[in-house]
Structure formats: C-alpha cells, structure tokens
C-alpha cells in the first residue's frame, strides 16, 4: 500500500465515507499476503518509501504474474527485473500495456494517470563505459525512473577515450547522483568521482577478458577507488544502484521542501 492510499483511507474513515469494518478488511493484508510460494510485502512502501519490486530470475512466468497481480491490487505501478522473454509474454498477456525492455530484462507497467512525482529537481545521471555495459546501465536508469527520479544517460565514454567523458563534465557537475557502469578494469568511477561533487555509485559488470574474472576485476578496482565520493554495488547490480540513487534523491527532495 502506498502512503497516499493509507492516508486517503484514514481520511475516508474519519469523514464517515468508509466504515471501520471495510477499512479493517483492506488493512488486514497490509503487512504481507501469503500466496503459498511467496509472501508479498505490501508494507514496504510505507517502511522504505518504495513498493516491492519483483525479481523474476528463478521464478516461473505463472509465479511472476501471481505476485504482480497481488501487488497490483494494492498499488498503481509495477516494476519487474531480470525477466526472460517467457515471463514478459505472460505479463503482457495479463497487462498488455506493460513494456518490456529485453536488453535489461526490465518490465514496467504504469497505471494511466499515475506518474510518480519527481523525487528531486536534480537528475540521476547514468554513465556507461562501453556499449556492452548498456543492459546494466538500462536497468539502473529504468529503476531510478520508476522510483520517481529524472534520469539522463551518457553512453560509451570509457577511459580508453577519455575525451568523450570530458565533453560531458558540465552534466556531471549538475547531477544529484551519478551511477557509473563499467567492466574491464573498472577505472571509470574514479575518474568520474574526481569531476563531480555528487555521490557516485559504481556498478561493475562482467564485461571483459579472462583475468577480469566475470566482473571480479572491475569490482576490486571500484572498491579501491581513490575518489572519496565513490561507493560500489555488486556485479551487474544496476537495480541496486538505481534504487539507492532514488532513495538519496527522495531524501534530498524532502529536505529541500522543508527548507
């Protein structure tokens, strides 16, 4: 349940438009709903500011659709990550308006007229080192966007051609959060960190040759970044980077509104 819906329900009870018994029925499944194979967390938006996201990897299409249906009964929008084409087909049969992004495996469904309010005025800037890193960068961008951020994407600006990145320094300096996605030796976040005062979330990818160890080399490089404003998430974890960026921007937006 979204905080806005809970507030609306309480106001309706106070105004006598909804009976306490009906409100009790709606709130009974507020903490979670047991589907047998999954316990859907309807309380997450109230606790964390963002509703539960479905991680589709390892789940059958039928399970994903059932979880999605449970979430849809309580919230307007839907975000599914790591979805296969089979999962996407099943979801789209139920909700034809859902959009599937095959590169990243993200599925999004937004109820008509239910756009999220921007978390803050500053954008979340996603920077990818190479075209091969795009799927992970796309996952980060779509996640942050789904959680209410204004997002911008800069692609293929790795350190092998540093002049490509330097052309975007003004954008780096105007971002609220920068997500940097890179494989190989993972050097790009350190460079970006030295060009902006924004928090930099580094995302290592498994792109690279043998000694890259499927992303471990990039991960180690990012964990040892010399720029002090760089933090690192796990290999290929574009979702985690986008989610944290959105949480940062939500808190920034809240404090901006207070001041």
Secondary structure as the mmCIF struct_conf table of DSSP 4:
data_model
#
loop_
_struct_conf.conf_type_id
_struct_conf.id
_struct_conf.beg_label_comp_id
_struct_conf.beg_label_asym_id
_struct_conf.beg_label_seq_id
_struct_conf.end_label_comp_id
_struct_conf.end_label_asym_id
_struct_conf.end_label_seq_id
HELX_RH_AL_P HELX_RH_AL_P1 UNK A 3 UNK A 14
TURN_TY1_P TURN_TY1_P1 UNK A 15 UNK A 16
BEND BEND1 UNK A 17 UNK A 18
HELX_RH_AL_P HELX_RH_AL_P2 UNK A 20 UNK A 27
TURN_TY1_P TURN_TY1_P2 UNK A 28 UNK A 29
BEND BEND2 UNK A 30 UNK A 31
STRN STRN1 UNK A 33 UNK A 34
BEND BEND3 UNK A 36 UNK A 37
STRN STRN2 UNK A 39 UNK A 40
TURN_TY1_P TURN_TY1_P3 UNK A 42 UNK A 43
HELX_RH_AL_P HELX_RH_AL_P3 UNK A 44 UNK A 48
BEND BEND4 UNK A 49 UNK A 50
STRN STRN3 UNK A 54 UNK A 55
TURN_TY1_P TURN_TY1_P4 UNK A 57 UNK A 58
BEND BEND5 UNK A 59 UNK A 59
HELX_RH_AL_P HELX_RH_AL_P4 UNK A 61 UNK A 72
TURN_TY1_P TURN_TY1_P5 UNK A 73 UNK A 74
BEND BEND6 UNK A 76 UNK A 76
STRN STRN4 UNK A 78 UNK A 81
BEND BEND7 UNK A 82 UNK A 82
HELX_RH_AL_P HELX_RH_AL_P5 UNK A 85 UNK A 94
TURN_TY1_P TURN_TY1_P6 UNK A 96 UNK A 97
STRN STRN5 UNK A 99 UNK A 101
TURN_TY1_P TURN_TY1_P7 UNK A 102 UNK A 105
STRN STRN6 UNK A 106 UNK A 109
TURN_TY1_P TURN_TY1_P8 UNK A 112 UNK A 113
HELX_LH_PP_P HELX_LH_PP_P1 UNK A 115 UNK A 118
BEND BEND8 UNK A 119 UNK A 119
BEND BEND9 UNK A 121 UNK A 122
HELX_LH_PP_P HELX_LH_PP_P2 UNK A 123 UNK A 123
STRN STRN7 UNK A 124 UNK A 128
BEND BEND10 UNK A 129 UNK A 130
HELX_RH_3T_P HELX_RH_3T_P1 UNK A 131 UNK A 133
HELX_RH_AL_P HELX_RH_AL_P6 UNK A 134 UNK A 146
TURN_TY1_P TURN_TY1_P9 UNK A 147 UNK A 148
STRN STRN8 UNK A 151 UNK A 154
BEND BEND11 UNK A 156 UNK A 156
HELX_RH_3T_P HELX_RH_3T_P2 UNK A 159 UNK A 161
HELX_RH_AL_P HELX_RH_AL_P7 UNK A 162 UNK A 166
TURN_TY1_P TURN_TY1_P10 UNK A 167 UNK A 168
HELX_RH_AL_P HELX_RH_AL_P8 UNK A 169 UNK A 173
TURN_TY1_P TURN_TY1_P11 UNK A 174 UNK A 174
BEND BEND12 UNK A 176 UNK A 176
STRN STRN9 UNK A 177 UNK A 182
TURN_TY1_P TURN_TY1_P12 UNK A 184 UNK A 185
HELX_RH_AL_P HELX_RH_AL_P9 UNK A 188 UNK A 193
TURN_TY1_P TURN_TY1_P13 UNK A 194 UNK A 195
BEND BEND13 UNK A 197 UNK A 198
STRN STRN10 UNK A 199 UNK A 204
BEND BEND14 UNK A 206 UNK A 206
BEND BEND15 UNK A 208 UNK A 208
HELX_RH_3T_P HELX_RH_3T_P3 UNK A 210 UNK A 215
HELX_RH_AL_P HELX_RH_AL_P10 UNK A 216 UNK A 223
TURN_TY1_P TURN_TY1_P14 UNK A 224 UNK A 224
BEND BEND16 UNK A 226 UNK A 227
TURN_TY1_P TURN_TY1_P15 UNK A 228 UNK A 229
STRN STRN11 UNK A 230 UNK A 233
TURN_TY1_P TURN_TY1_P16 UNK A 235 UNK A 236
HELX_RH_AL_P HELX_RH_AL_P11 UNK A 238 UNK A 258
#
